[in-house]
Amino acid sequence: MSDASLVERSADGDTAAFGVLIRRYGPHMRAYAARILGYGDGEADDAVQEAALQAWQRIDRVEDPERVRNWLFRIAANKALDRLRRRHPHADLEAMVDAPDERPVDEVVAARMQVRELARIVQALPDAQRAVWVMREVGGAPYAEIAEATGLSAPTVRGLLARARRRVIEQMEGWR
């Protein structure tokens, strides 16, 4: 069933249709929230639950049902950003997937070390820079969507992203 059909049915009160949307996009929303928040204590799960509840309450307001995925991700990002603003110190951003790898062991080890270093660098970014960096570089969100999700202006988002990128590039220079 298409996203648009599921949105229409959900807006009419069909909880099963909404459940399909959440099962379809929930794991991705969780990964997105986890990257914003940092991995660790389950806050991403809580952010996604809050996002799902808010989405259910506002599903009848979706302007473009074909883009419900972006709408859900924006809500999840907002919930994650709310949590990020409320807490200190920050959780570890690193997430390593220990899937089998066909590359030579030395390449796998080097790649994992590089990912750990990138995670450490991103985790050390100020909250606002980390949030916009993750939303853009990991989530692929456009500037306007990041601005809307964070409540910042588009020029501010561009500036924060530029500073974050510069810092990441400078600190990852040894890995080139």
Secondary structure, 3 states (H helix, E strand, C coil): CCHHHHHHHHHCCCHHHHHHHHHHHHHHHHHHHHHHHCCCCCHHHHHHHHHHHHHHHHHHHCCCHHHHHHHHHHHHHHHHHHHHHHCCCCCCCCCCCCCCCCCCHHHHHHHHHHHHHHHHHHHHCCHHHHHHHHHHHHCCCCHHHHHHHHCCCHHHHHHHHHHHHHHHHHHCHHHC
